[in-house]
Amino acid sequence: MPKEEHYDYVVIGIGSIGSMALWQLSKLAASGKKILGIEQYGQVHPHGGYAGESRLFRVAVKEGGELVPLAQRAREMWLELNAISGRDVFLPIGALSIGPKGTVPIEATLSSIKEWNLEHDYFEPEELRERFPQFEVEDNMVGILDLNGGGIRPEVAVAVASDAAVELGAELRTHTRVDSINVETDENGAERVRIATQDGDVLAAHVIITTGSWAKELLPEFESKISITPITLTWMMPRNIAQFSPEKLPVFLYDTDLSSGSHFHVYGAPSLDGYTVKISHGHERKPVGSVAELNKVVSEETLDEFSINASGVVPDFYESCPRYSVHHDGFTENGKPIIDRLKDKPITVAVGMSGTGMKFAPIYGQIVAELAISGDSSVRPKAFGVEREVLNQNV
Ligand SMILES: Cc1cc2nc3c(=O)[nH]c(=O)nc-3n(C[C@H](O)[C@H](O)[C@H](O)COP(=O)(O)OP(=O)(O)OC[C@H]3O[C@@H](n4cnc5c(N)ncnc54)[C@H](O)[C@@H]3O)c2cc1C
């Protein structure tokens, strides 16, 4: 029988949240604790909810409330990651919201800014056209630049956060799929978790599950709590690429009503590849049963229709889409992640990031580490608990 390995903390799933949890655990756990990260694919891979080149970061999140101080702390941590890695993981270029005055996305952003007194610039239509000539701006549209927003390079983030953890003494085991976890009692009566992998079992005093869209596979009791939702990213090609560099263009969100009467929401980032600009909208988001069932093909018809509408937003775009990819994330019913310690079990979970996990990843990593180490986290919103029906009433 192969020798069983013992660890104090094992993080399963080293994607957006897992890489940050591993980094934070390595910083916060008492010295001498043995920490392991297990990832089914490589240290960086194209299959996770984090893939796709860029993510948007905003401090002035539309939801406001407790999420704003979390975003502010996350920003400091992103800058720390930039500093320790020497890489542009976080691009502090601002986040621009454009939309008709008086509509929900604009008013919600303004109310979050007002509530927390956030640094921003506000543009009436004329000023907006002058400052950001890339966009079609109608006379009823205004712009808000969240000065502390920016872009995130997600693949780089996962790589450097897990590097930072290893640097601090954690071990990282890639290409190792966890098949099951079981809580058992050791010879001294203490609880521990047996983690079964194809390379043998690992024993942990505490396990952290950050398996994203795969959450239900290790947590069958979460079957009804998480739905796996496809998200398509699209990129368009401008004629004048110089106007779309990170020096000229922040990350952006743009809302408009089309002549057909339907609402068109897009979000995007400046050119990071030197020839395209990310500009995406929801497309169809019908949940799938498992990541393996994800259809990665978008029809020509959908792409053509999108290209026409996107060229209406940015007139410099060629009217066809040269690049797209289909990704996924685990969504909870109310859009709030589940970050909690499971009752009476040495297991902490951080799943159901619901399409917004990347911007908060470092602070969620810190919360996970605190929960695993002490059972409590002073910064975790109560609404993130597993028992949401009960807890939501107290938010
Ligand atoms: C297209 C798209 C655009 C988005 N845009 C934004 C944005 O602009 N801003 C923002 O803040 N958020 C955004 N999000 C959301 C954000 O990217 C996700 O919420 C976040 O990446 C999810 O992180 P995660 O750690 O839960 O999952 P993942 O990053 O997918 O990590 C899970 C990891 O667990 C591993 N794993 C799973 N099962 C096992 C197993 N059994 N054994 C070992 N390893 C396992 C997986 O391989 C994976 O590496 C977007 C998401 C998508 C898909």
The ligand as a Gaussian input file, in Angstrom:
#p B3LYP/6-31G(d) Opt

LIG

0 1
 C      -16.063000      34.670000     -19.756000
 C      -16.056000      35.161000     -18.351000
 C      -15.931000      36.517000     -18.090000
 C      -15.884000      36.975000     -16.777000
 N      -15.679000      38.302000     -16.533000
 C      -15.445000      38.709000     -15.266000
 C      -15.052000      40.041000     -15.017000
 O      -14.919000      40.851000     -15.943000
 N      -14.799000      40.414000     -13.735000
 C      -14.910000      39.526000     -12.690000
 O      -14.668000      39.915000     -11.556000
 N      -15.261000      38.240000     -12.906000
 C      -15.519000      37.822000     -14.162000
 N      -15.833000      36.517000     -14.413000
 C      -15.958000      35.589000     -13.281000
 C      -14.640000      34.980000     -12.838000
 O      -13.740000      34.813000     -13.892000
 C      -14.987000      33.660000     -12.170000
 O      -15.955000      33.934000     -11.158000
 C      -13.782000      33.001000     -11.525000
 O      -12.762000      32.799000     -12.464000
 C      -14.189000      31.647000     -10.922000
 O      -13.105000      31.226000     -10.148000
 P      -13.075000      29.800000      -9.447000
 O      -11.784000      29.735000      -8.713000
 O      -14.351000      29.588000      -8.731000
 O      -13.068000      28.753000     -10.662000
 P      -11.862000      28.400000     -11.649000
 O      -11.034000      29.589000     -11.898000
 O      -12.449000      27.687000     -12.802000
 O      -10.973000      27.389000     -10.809000
 C      -11.416000      26.101000     -10.480000
 C      -10.203000      25.180000     -10.599000
 O      -10.490000      23.943000      -9.974000
 C       -9.915000      22.903000     -10.755000
 N      -10.612000      21.657000     -10.407000
 C      -11.942000      21.411000     -10.549000
 N      -12.247000      20.168000     -10.106000
 C      -11.098000      19.618000      -9.669000
 C      -10.778000      18.348000      -9.102000
 N      -11.717000      17.408000      -8.875000
 N       -9.482000      18.095000      -8.767000
 C       -8.529000      19.045000      -8.958000
 N       -8.787000      20.268000      -9.515000
 C      -10.041000      20.554000      -9.850000
 C      -10.165000      23.386000     -12.176000
 O       -9.359000      22.725000     -13.119000
 C       -9.847000      24.871000     -12.043000
 O       -8.477000      25.144000     -12.270000
 C      -15.968000      36.044000     -15.708000
 C      -16.123000      34.680000     -15.976000
 C      -16.156000      34.242000     -17.273000
 C      -16.294000      32.778000     -17.534000

